[in-house]
Amino acid sequence: MTDPVAELVSLLKPTPSISKLVSGGGQWLVERRELGSPFYCAIAEGRCLMTIMGREPMVLTTGDFVLVPEIFSFTMSSLEPPPRGALAQRLETSPGVFRLGDPDAPPEVVAMIGHCAFGSDEKTLLVSLLPEVIHISGEERLMLLVRMINEETRADRTARDMVLRRLLEVLLIEALRSAGGAAAAPGLLRGMADPLLAPTLRRIHADPGRSMTVEGLAQDAAMSRSTFFDRFRREVGVAPMEYATGWRMALAKELLRKDVATAEIAQRVGYGSASAFSVAFTRHVGKPPGAYAKGAAHG
């Protein structure tokens, strides 16, 4: 049966943008103000402090991995940061290799850091289904994947861009696998950890063209309508039909970019006619399917 997590990562269209090896010694601090770009970090040696806007500081140690699917502002620093306003010390010792803080001090942390981009037009919906922050300790597979991305970024090998995209997809899936479970924040991972909701989520992804109502989904899950609705919204973070419609429209956008006929798309995402699909798509996206497809072709 369809795997919703794999489908979500595929639709996000992750592409690497920056990958670097960073070491720090003495007192140092770097601050980044990003406009929603995904960020990941793996600590190869030592310890440092990471503070994401609106969250408590995290002490990262050897073997820790952090993924933030949508980040706006954060700092990384030595455990004892320098005074605010102190001149930042940052030296690029070779392409993609940076030294922070006192260059003569012994390194207290070595980290592999990367930024990427999501190419999907529906990334707001898709990212909303993921945890805001994933922090995992001791997963050697994640460390290996980040190391491979870092090495591939600095190499000039055949099919480099394709290899990087595939490695990044695997990294995201591995991180999401490791972060899943009932303790995850509301979203797709927590929903997939619920034995009563996971089959429903798989059915929505496997056959988005079938007729769906809250009553029908509740019946399939062997729950009353109200119990199912409340449980789905609590675990996944959105109402059942809001999730189903959002997923259908994400798929419709992908099919429009592939120049699939509107009538065929309507059938594949659960609408009885091209006109019914067009009305729903325009309401959801803000423009009719034809205009969206034309804009995507010229984008």
Buried (B, 14 or more C-beta within 10 A) or exposed (E): EEBBBBBBBBBBBBBBEEBBBBBBBBBBBBEBEBEEBBBBBBBBEBBBBBBBEEEEEBEBBBBBBBBBBBBBEBBBBBEEBBEEEEEEBEEEEEEBBBBBBBEEBEBBBBBBBBBBBBEBBBBEBBBBBBBBBBBBEEBEBBBEBBBBBBBBBBEEEEEBEEBBBEBBBBBBBBBBBBBBEEEBEBBBBBBBBBEBBBBBBBBBBEBBBEEBEBEEBBEEBEBEBEEBBEBBBEBBBBBBBBBBBBBBBBBBBBBBBEEBEBEEBBBBBBBEEBEEBBEBBBEBBEEBBEEBBEEBEEE
